Amino acid sequence: MSKTITIHVPLRLAIRGGRKTIISEVEYPKPQPQRARALLQALAKAHRWRRLIENGEYSSITELAKAQRINESYACRLLRLSLLAPSIVADILNGRQNPALTLKDLTKPFSIRWDQQMSTLRHSTEKSKSKTSGCALMGQ
């Protein structure tokens, strides 16, 4: 006694660029824009490098930069990201930051006071805010 199992997979085939492509009816989340990935990667590096220095693997930023084969100035700019306000970091991690916010904005010198960071970032992205689709700035 054999039983037949039928599986229905909702898809259709289309020819694009001379190749057959499977078109699925299932909606998949869109990948994050390159800009958001750059912010996430920079935050991860900053926190990893800070941890390496705090754990004593490197005695200074100079030693870290030499070991990572990067410019010391670049290392300093990225390490500064580990001082960002937790709410700013959370917004970036959750994809709620203003789309106009760039890594360049975050690597400029900023205050270590969290309330001033929010104000500075608000002003630096305000010009681009009108170009966005009305997304909230820093999750607000």
Rosetta blueprint (number, residue, H / E / L):
1 M L
2 S L
3 K L
4 T L
5 I L
6 T L
7 I L
8 H L
9 V L
10 P L
11 L E
12 R E
13 L E
14 A E
15 I E
16 R E
17 G L
18 G L
19 R E
20 K E
21 T E
22 I E
23 I E
24 S E
25 E L
26 V L
27 E L
28 Y L
29 P L
30 K L
31 P L
32 Q L
33 P L
34 Q H
35 R H
36 A H
37 R H
38 A H
39 L H
40 L H
41 Q H
42 A H
43 L H
44 A H
45 K H
46 A H
47 H H
48 R H
49 W H
50 R H
51 R H
52 L H
53 I H
54 E H
55 N L
56 G L
57 E L
58 Y L
59 S L
60 S L
61 I H
62 T H
63 E H
64 L H
65 A H
66 K H
67 A H
68 Q H
69 R L
70 I L
71 N L
72 E H
73 S H
74 Y H
75 A H
76 C H
77 R H
78 L H
79 L H
80 R H
81 L H
82 S H
83 L H
84 L L
85 A L
86 P H
87 S H
88 I H
89 V H
90 A H
91 D H
92 I H
93 L H
94 N L
95 G L
96 R L
97 Q L
98 N L
99 P L
100 A L
101 L L
102 T L
103 L H
104 K H
105 D H
106 L H
107 T L
108 K L
109 P L
110 F L
111 S L
112 I L
113 R L
114 W H
115 D H
116 Q H
117 Q H
118 M H
119 S H
120 T H
121 L H
122 R H
123 H H
124 S H
125 T H
126 E H
127 K H
128 S H
129 K H
130 S L
131 K L
132 T L
133 S L
134 G L
135 C L
136 A L
137 L H
138 M H
139 G H
140 Q L
